[in-house]
Amino acid sequence: EDQVTQSPEALRLQEGESSSLNCSYTVSGLRGLFWYRQDPGKGPEFLFTLYSAGEEKEKERLKATLTKKESFLHITAPKPEDSATYLCAVQIRSNDYKLSFGAGTTVTVRA
Amino acid sequence: NAGVTQTPKFRILKIGQSMTLQCTQDMNHNYMYWYRQDPGMGLKLIYYSVGAGITDKGEVPNGYNVSRSTTEDFPLRLELAAPSQTSVYFCASTLDREVIYEQYFGPGTRLTVT
C-alpha cells in the first residue's frame, strides 16, 4: 500500500538554528512530491513540487530535496515566522488525480 | 481573484442533522476536491471532480455526497451527521493534471457534531 510518513511529528527550534524535516514515501511510481505549509486555522499553501531524484528547489530559507525514497525540507536560519505545520504529499502515476498526504511536521521557532 | 472560498467557517450540528458545505473557486479550474483533516492525521480525500457533471469517491466517502453542476461550485453534503464527522473540511482545486499539479486550498470549515 502506498504510504507517506513524515518525521519528526514536532520540531522546536531557536531562531537561527537550522534543521531538516523528512518525508519518506513508498509508492509504486512517483509522479511528483509536493511540500505545503499550513498555518493554524488556515488551508495548506503550496511551497514546492519535485519530480525526480536529485532535484532541488529553494524559496527564501527553505530548500527541498528529493531522493528515490524520501524528501527533505531544510530550514536554514529559521525565523519565528517560519513556525507552521509542513505537509508532504505525493502524486502517484496510477492515480494521478489525487495526492496522498503525510501527517505533517509542526515547526515552532522561538525568538 | 478570491481563489477558493468556503462557507461556513464554523458549524455545530446535532447528531442526525444534515448540512451542505459550500465551495467556490474563481480560477476556472477543472479539478476540485474535498478533504477532511483530523488532529495528527494527514488530509484524507472524500470526493473529487474532474469537471462539471463528473464526480468520484476518494478514500473516505461514506456519509457524504457531492454534486458539480458548474465549473465554479462543488458543494459537499452531509446526511445524518455523526460524531465521527467532526473534523476540519478543506476544499481544493487545480487547473489540469498535465500541468504543474499544485492544489489551491480554501480556508476550511470547522465542523463539530454533538
Interface residues (C-beta under 8 A of the other chain):
Chain A: V4 E9 R31 G32 F34 G41 K42 G43 P44 E45 F46 T49 L87 A89 Q91 D96 Y97 K98 L99 S100 F101 G102 A103 G104
Chain B: V4 Y31 Y33 G40 M41 G42 L43 K44 L45 Y48 V50 D56 G58 F90 A92 R97 I100 Y101 E102 Q103 Y104 F105 G106 P107 G108
